[in-house]
């Protein structure tokens, strides 16, 4: 191989090495950028999911409190109703006793 051809081929090789290095760096930057974008997108999606789950948790807690208050109210209402029924029975018995005395 003559010296001129050898010099030309070595020049081509160094230019190709430079282009390969440049393309490799560009590809690595592109991949890193895509991974970063995907990471941001996943983080944003997970934050939205977390916010939604927090709202659901709050609704469940509020519903549980409301149900507890309703149960307390119903228990008090039942107790009052039972007390009123006992008082009515007592009054009926007293009225019946008074009617028996008068008759």
Residue, then its C-alpha position, 0 to 999 in steps of 0.5 A: x500500500x502506498x503512503x498516500x493511500x495509507x494516509x487517506x485511509x487513516x484520515x477517513x478512519x479518524x473522521x469516522x471515529x469522530x463521527x461515531x463518537x459524536x453520534x454515540x454522544x448524541x444518542x446517549x443524550x437523546x436516551x437520557x432526555x427521553x428517560x428524564x421525560x418519562x420519569x417526569x411523566x411517571x412522577x406527575x401521573x403518580x402524584x395525580x393518583x396519590x391526590x385522587x387516593x387522598x380524596x377518596x380516603x377523605x371521603x371514606x373517613x367523612x362517610x364513616x364519621x357521618x355513619x357513626x353520627x347517624x348510628x348515634x342519632x338512631x340509638x338516641x331516637x330509639x331510646x326516646x321512642x321506647x321511653x315515650x311508649x313506656x310513659x304512654x303505657x303508664x298513662x293508659x294504665x292510670x287512665x284505666x285505673x281512674x275509669x275503674x274508680x269512677x265506674 
